């Protein structure tokens, strides 16, 4: 098979309404752009590792397009899945987590993760950014901020193609081909020996520029993220062109999200179950006070009710027994609650080490409020988190105090 890296904009059948799919964001640095999908935390996006490897992160931003305009957020941190492989043969475990400096506004959609194993055969909706492209691979110029969507059928899990030279870790990719309802363009049908022309002439396909866009399936009325679009490859027997650019007869691949749920939840410090689109603040009992070493943790900032004017406050982390740069990644910035918003989260990543040091603490501090006031007599507000040590001594008996002079 011929592999083409960084191929992930698709020829879609529709331009999304600005109120739809608002949690699918454009990630760009002014030269290179792709997509990402906002998770239930409101602070994290899933995208593909190969996109982040190409971006200049210090110049990068995340842009959400809504019915009332665009919302931009800076990137605080990125993390690739530890086993990602990117080389001349292809891409595997192509997944990365983006952490924003500030949570996206509650009006922007959040998406839960699909955690089942029944993706095969489902009709999926592909969502991402980029120029439209004809079925013959001809680019149609348009604004880079155009978000597009379209449908395709999940035709195969990558394990079924191992006999054809599909290499690497095989169960972590969802595959779909781009046919026009004819046998001659049915790439996966030809490969697997099972005719499967899916949605016929109404299918969409990823093409260059949509790296990190979402592949969604519907479950119980919720749109769940089942895949992160990664790349296109071609099957010479069916491809209508001589390149893997997302033309008829090509095959699209998405990183299978259900294989990585544990990793995502461990890094975000939050369950990514469905139901993350609510505008109500989390219950006090759901706010984490402790975090396992190496995982993420969030702080809740909440007004008594929806803001009647723009409210801001500066924030920064403060050492306790935990030390910035050794036990957690320090962060600072300005938190903004727009009109009608009444809560936000600030996320902090803790760091794992191999030291026996016991549990440690650090705090988030709010200062300098505008558009809102602190309780009388207070010039700053603080909230503390405890980092739980992940190393314990075994086979050691603590000596009683009276044995020491």
C-alpha positions as CSV (number, residue, x, y, z in Angstrom):
1,X,0.0,0.0,0.0
2,X,1.1,3.6,-0.6
3,X,1.0,5.7,2.5
4,X,0.6,9.5,2.4
5,X,1.3,11.4,5.7
6,X,-0.7,14.3,7.0
7,X,-3.7,13.6,4.8
8,X,-6.9,14.3,6.5
9,X,-9.2,16.9,4.9
10,X,-12.2,15.3,3.4
11,X,-14.4,16.0,0.4
12,X,-17.6,16.6,2.4
13,X,-21.1,16.7,1.2
14,X,-22.0,19.7,3.5
15,X,-20.9,22.8,5.2
16,X,-21.9,22.7,8.9
17,X,-24.1,25.3,10.4
18,X,-22.1,27.4,12.9
19,X,-24.3,26.1,15.7
20,X,-23.6,22.5,14.9
21,X,-20.3,20.7,15.7
22,X,-19.0,23.8,17.5
23,X,-16.7,21.6,19.6
24,X,-14.7,20.5,16.5
25,X,-12.0,23.2,16.5
26,X,-9.4,24.4,14.0
27,X,-5.8,24.1,15.3
28,X,-3.3,26.2,13.4
29,X,0.0,28.1,13.6
30,X,-0.6,30.4,10.6
31,X,1.0,28.0,8.1
32,X,-0.2,24.5,9.0
33,X,-3.7,23.7,10.2
34,X,-5.8,20.7,11.2
35,X,-8.6,19.9,13.6
36,X,-9.2,18.8,17.1
37,X,-12.2,17.6,19.2
38,X,-13.2,19.2,22.5
39,X,-13.7,16.6,25.3
40,X,-16.0,16.6,28.3
41,X,-13.6,18.5,30.4
42,X,-13.8,21.6,28.2
43,X,-10.1,22.0,28.6
44,X,-8.7,19.2,26.5
45,X,-8.9,18.3,22.8
46,X,-8.0,15.1,21.1
47,X,-6.1,15.4,17.8
48,X,-3.4,13.4,15.9
49,X,0.2,13.3,17.0
50,X,1.5,13.9,13.4
51,X,-0.2,17.3,13.2
52,X,1.4,18.5,16.4
53,X,4.8,17.4,15.3
54,X,4.4,19.7,12.3
55,X,3.0,22.8,14.1
56,X,5.0,25.6,15.7
57,X,3.3,25.3,19.1
58,X,4.4,28.7,20.4
59,X,2.5,30.3,17.4
60,X,-0.5,27.9,17.6
61,X,-4.0,28.6,18.6
62,X,-7.3,26.7,18.8
63,X,-10.3,28.3,17.2
64,X,-13.9,27.3,17.8
65,X,-16.5,28.6,15.3
66,X,-19.9,29.3,16.8
67,X,-23.1,30.9,15.6
68,X,-22.1,34.2,17.3
69,X,-18.5,34.2,16.0
70,X,-15.2,32.6,16.8
71,X,-13.6,31.8,20.1
72,X,-9.8,31.4,20.3
73,X,-7.8,29.7,23.0
74,X,-4.0,29.4,23.5
75,X,-2.4,26.0,24.0
76,X,-0.9,25.3,27.4
77,X,0.5,21.8,26.8
78,X,0.5,18.9,24.3
79,X,1.1,15.3,24.9
80,X,1.5,12.5,22.3
81,X,0.3,9.0,23.1
82,X,3.5,7.3,24.4
83,X,3.7,4.5,21.8
84,X,3.0,6.7,18.7
85,X,5.0,5.6,15.6
86,X,5.5,8.0,12.7
87,X,7.8,6.9,9.9
88,X,8.0,6.3,6.2
89,X,5.8,3.2,6.5
90,X,2.9,4.9,8.1
91,X,1.4,6.1,11.4
92,X,0.2,4.1,14.3
93,X,-1.2,5.1,17.7
94,X,-1.7,8.5,16.0
95,X,-3.2,10.3,19.0
96,X,-2.4,13.4,21.0
97,X,-4.0,15.5,23.8
98,X,-4.0,19.3,23.7
99,X,-4.5,21.2,26.9
100,X,-5.9,24.8,26.7
101,X,-4.7,27.6,28.9
102,X,-8.4,28.4,29.6
103,X,-11.5,26.3,29.2
104,X,-13.8,26.8,26.2
105,X,-17.0,28.6,27.0
106,X,-19.9,26.4,28.0
107,X,-21.8,27.2,24.8
108,X,-19.3,25.2,22.9
109,X,-20.1,21.5,22.5
110,X,-18.2,18.9,24.4
111,X,-18.1,15.2,23.3
112,X,-17.9,12.0,25.2
113,X,-15.9,9.0,24.0
114,X,-17.4,5.9,22.4
115,X,-16.2,3.1,24.7
116,X,-17.8,0.1,23.0
117,X,-16.5,-2.4,20.5
118,X,-19.3,-2.3,17.9
119,X,-18.0,0.4,15.5
120,X,-17.9,-2.0,12.5
121,X,-20.8,-1.3,10.1
122,X,-22.0,1.9,11.8
123,X,-22.7,5.0,9.8
124,X,-20.3,7.7,11.1
125,X,-20.2,11.4,10.7
126,X,-16.8,13.0,9.7
127,X,-16.3,16.6,10.9
128,X,-13.3,18.8,10.2
129,X,-11.9,21.9,8.5
130,X,-10.4,22.6,5.2
131,X,-11.0,23.2,1.5
132,X,-13.6,21.2,-0.3
133,X,-12.4,18.7,-2.9
134,X,-14.1,17.0,-5.8
135,X,-14.3,13.2,-6.0
136,X,-11.5,13.4,-8.5
137,X,-9.1,15.1,-6.1
138,X,-9.5,18.6,-7.5
139,X,-9.3,21.2,-4.7
140,X,-12.1,23.8,-4.6
141,X,-10.8,27.0,-3.0
142,X,-12.7,28.3,0.1
143,X,-12.0,29.9,3.5
144,X,-9.8,27.8,5.8
145,X,-12.3,28.4,8.6
146,X,-15.1,26.4,6.8
147,X,-16.1,23.4,8.9
148,X,-17.4,20.5,6.9
149,X,-19.2,17.3,7.7
150,X,-20.2,14.2,5.8
151,X,-21.1,10.5,6.4
152,X,-19.4,7.2,5.7
153,X,-19.6,3.7,6.9
154,X,-17.0,2.1,9.1
155,X,-16.1,-0.7,6.8
156,X,-13.3,-2.5,8.7
157,X,-11.1,-2.7,11.7
158,X,-7.5,-2.6,10.6
159,X,-6.8,-6.1,11.9
160,X,-8.6,-7.6,9.0
161,X,-6.1,-6.1,6.6
162,X,-2.9,-7.6,8.1
163,X,-2.6,-10.2,5.4
164,X,-2.3,-7.3,2.8
165,X,0.7,-5.7,4.5
166,X,-1.1,-3.3,6.9
167,X,1.7,-3.0,9.5
168,X,2.0,-1.9,13.1
169,X,-0.5,-2.2,15.9
170,X,-3.6,-3.1,13.9
171,X,-6.6,-3.0,16.2
172,X,-6.3,0.7,16.9
173,X,-7.6,2.0,13.5
174,X,-11.1,2.3,12.0
175,X,-11.2,2.1,8.2
176,X,-13.7,3.4,5.6
177,X,-13.4,3.7,1.8
178,X,-14.7,6.3,-0.6
179,X,-16.8,4.6,-3.2
180,X,-19.5,6.0,-5.4
181,X,-21.8,3.0,-5.2
182,X,-19.9,1.0,-7.8
183,X,-17.9,-2.1,-7.5
184,X,-15.0,-0.5,-9.3
185,X,-14.4,2.0,-6.5
186,X,-15.2,-0.3,-3.5
187,X,-11.6,-0.5,-2.2
188,X,-12.2,-2.4,1.1
189,X,-14.8,-4.6,-0.6
190,X,-12.1,-5.6,-3.1
191,X,-9.5,-6.1,-0.5
192,X,-11.6,-8.2,1.8
193,X,-13.5,-10.0,-0.9
194,X,-16.8,-8.8,0.5
195,X,-18.8,-6.3,-1.6
196,X,-19.7,-3.3,0.7
197,X,-20.6,-0.2,-1.1
198,X,-21.8,1.6,2.1
199,X,-23.7,4.8,1.4
200,X,-23.0,4.8,-2.3
201,X,-22.8,8.2,-3.9
202,X,-23.4,10.1,-0.7
203,X,-20.2,9.2,1.1
204,X,-17.6,11.7,2.4
205,X,-13.8,11.1,2.6
206,X,-11.0,12.8,4.5
207,X,-8.4,14.7,2.4
208,X,-5.4,16.9,3.1
209,X,-5.8,19.3,6.0
210,X,-8.4,17.7,8.4
211,X,-5.9,15.9,10.5
212,X,-7.4,15.4,14.0
213,X,-11.0,15.8,12.9
214,X,-13.7,13.7,14.5
215,X,-15.4,10.5,13.4
216,X,-18.6,10.4,15.4
217,X,-21.3,7.7,16.0
218,X,-24.7,8.3,17.5
219,X,-25.7,6.4,20.7
220,X,-28.8,7.2,22.7
221,X,-29.2,10.6,21.2
222,X,-25.6,11.6,21.9
223,X,-22.8,12.1,19.4
224,X,-19.8,10.1,20.7
225,X,-16.3,10.4,19.4
226,X,-15.3,7.0,18.0
227,X,-12.3,8.0,15.9
228,X,-9.7,10.7,15.2
229,X,-9.1,11.0,11.5
230,X,-5.5,10.2,10.7
231,X,-4.6,9.5,7.1
232,X,-5.6,8.3,3.6
233,X,-4.1,5.4,1.7
234,X,-4.9,4.1,-1.7
235,X,-5.6,0.7,-3.2
236,X,-4.3,0.8,-6.8
237,X,-7.1,-1.4,-8.1
238,X,-9.9,1.0,-7.2
239,X,-8.3,4.5,-6.9
240,X,-9.5,6.8,-9.6
241,X,-6.3,8.9,-9.4
242,X,-2.6,8.0,-8.9
243,X,-2.3,9.6,-5.5
244,X,-3.7,9.1,-2.0
245,X,-5.4,12.5,-1.6
246,X,-9.0,11.4,-0.8
247,X,-10.3,10.7,-4.2
248,X,-12.8,8.0,-5.2
249,X,-11.4,4.5,-4.4
250,X,-9.2,5.7,-1.5
251,X,-9.3,4.4,2.1
252,X,-9.5,6.6,5.1
253,X,-8.1,5.6,8.6
254,X,-9.1,7.0,12.0
255,X,-7.4,6.2,15.3
256,X,-9.8,4.0,17.2
257,X,-10.7,6.0,20.3
258,X,-12.1,3.1,22.4
259,X,-8.5,1.6,22.5
260,X,-7.2,4.7,24.3
261,X,-10.0,5.6,26.8
262,X,-7.9,4.7,29.9
263,X,-5.0,6.9,28.7
264,X,-7.3,9.9,28.0
265,X,-9.0,9.7,31.3
266,X,-5.7,9.3,33.2
267,X,-4.2,12.4,31.5
268,X,-7.3,14.6,31.9
269,X,-8.2,13.5,35.4
270,X,-11.8,13.2,34.4
271,X,-14.2,10.6,33.0
272,X,-15.0,11.3,29.4
273,X,-18.4,9.7,29.5
274,X,-21.3,11.2,27.5
275,X,-23.2,14.1,29.0
276,X,-20.4,16.7,28.9
277,X,-22.5,19.4,27.1
278,X,-24.3,20.7,30.1
279,X,-24.0,24.3,31.0
280,X,-24.6,23.6,34.7
281,X,-21.5,23.8,36.9
282,X,-20.2,20.5,38.3
283,X,-21.5,19.5,41.7
284,X,-19.1,20.3,44.6
285,X,-18.7,16.6,45.4
286,X,-17.4,16.0,41.9
287,X,-14.6,18.5,42.2
288,X,-11.3,16.5,42.7
289,X,-9.3,17.3,45.8
290,X,-6.7,14.7,45.2
291,X,-4.8,13.5,42.2
292,X,-2.6,10.5,41.5
293,X,1.0,11.5,40.6
294,X,1.4,12.0,36.9
295,X,-2.3,12.7,36.2
296,X,-4.2,15.8,35.5
297,X,-6.5,17.7,38.0
298,X,-8.8,20.6,37.6
299,X,-10.0,23.5,39.7
300,X,-13.5,24.9,39.5
301,X,-14.1,28.7,39.4
302,X,-17.8,29.6,39.8
303,X,-19.9,32.7,40.1
304,X,-23.2,32.7,42.1
305,X,-25.0,32.8,38.8
306,X,-24.6,33.6,35.1
307,X,-22.4,36.6,34.6
308,X,-24.3,39.8,33.8
309,X,-21.0,41.4,32.5
310,X,-17.6,40.1,31.5
311,X,-15.8,38.9,34.6
312,X,-12.1,38.2,34.8
313,X,-9.5,37.2,37.4
314,X,-5.8,36.4,37.2
315,X,-4.7,32.9,38.3
316,X,-1.4,31.2,39.1
317,X,-0.2,28.1,40.8
318,X,1.6,28.2,44.1
319,X,4.0,25.7,45.7
320,X,3.1,24.0,48.9
321,X,5.2,20.9,49.6
322,X,5.0,20.2,45.9
323,X,7.5,22.1,43.7
324,X,6.6,23.5,40.3
325,X,8.6,21.9,37.5
326,X,9.3,18.8,39.7
327,X,5.9,17.7,40.9
328,X,3.5,19.7,38.6
329,X,3.6,21.9,35.5
330,X,3.1,25.5,36.7
331,X,0.4,27.6,35.0
332,X,-0.8,31.2,35.1
333,X,-3.1,33.4,33.1
334,X,-6.3,35.3,33.1
335,X,-9.6,33.5,33.4
336,X,-12.5,35.2,31.6
337,X,-16.2,34.5,32.0
338,X,-18.2,36.0,29.2
339,X,-21.8,37.3,29.5
340,X,-24.0,34.4,30.5
341,X,-21.2,32.2,31.7
342,X,-21.0,31.3,35.3
343,X,-18.2,28.7,35.7
344,X,-14.9,27.5,34.3
345,X,-12.2,25.0,35.0
346,X,-8.4,25.5,35.3
347,X,-6.4,22.4,34.6
348,X,-3.0,21.5,36.0
349,X,-0.9,18.5,35.0
350,X,1.1,16.7,37.7
351,X,4.4,15.0,37.1
352,X,5.4,11.4,37.9
353,X,8.8,10.5,39.3
354,X,10.5,7.6,40.9
355,X,11.1,9.2,44.3
356,X,9.6,8.2,47.6
357,X,8.4,11.5,48.9
358,X,4.9,11.1,50.3
359,X,1.8,13.1,49.4
360,X,2.4,16.7,48.4
361,X,0.3,19.8,48.0
362,X,0.0,22.8,45.7
363,X,-2.6,25.5,45.2
364,X,-4.3,27.6,42.6
365,X,-4.6,31.3,43.4
366,X,-7.1,33.8,42.0
367,X,-6.3,37.5,42.2
368,X,-7.2,40.9,40.7
369,X,-10.9,40.3,39.9
370,X,-12.8,42.6,37.5
371,X,-16.5,42.4,36.8
372,X,-16.9,40.4,39.9
373,X,-15.9,40.7,43.6
374,X,-14.2,38.5,46.1
375,X,-15.7,38.1,49.6
376,X,-15.2,41.1,51.9
377,X,-11.7,41.5,53.1
378,X,-10.1,38.9,50.7
379,X,-7.6,40.0,48.1
380,X,-7.0,36.4,46.8
381,X,-8.8,33.1,46.7
382,X,-6.9,29.8,47.0
383,X,-7.8,26.1,46.5
384,X,-5.5,23.3,47.3
385,X,-4.9,19.9,45.7
386,X,-3.0,16.9,47.1
387,X,-0.7,14.9,44.8
388,X,-0.8,11.2,46.0
389,X,2.6,9.5,45.9
390,X,2.6,6.5,43.6
391,X,5.5,4.7,45.3
392,X,5.3,3.0,48.7
393,X,7.9,1.3,50.8
394,X,7.5,-2.5,51.2
395,X,9.3,-4.8,53.7
396,X,10.3,-1.9,56.0
397,X,9.1,-1.6,59.6
398,X,9.0,1.9,61.0
399,X,10.9,2.1,64.3
400,X,9.0,3.2,67.4
401,X,9.9,6.7,68.6
402,X,11.1,5.6,72.0
403,X,14.1,3.8,70.4
404,X,15.6,7.1,69.5
405,X,17.3,9.4,72.0
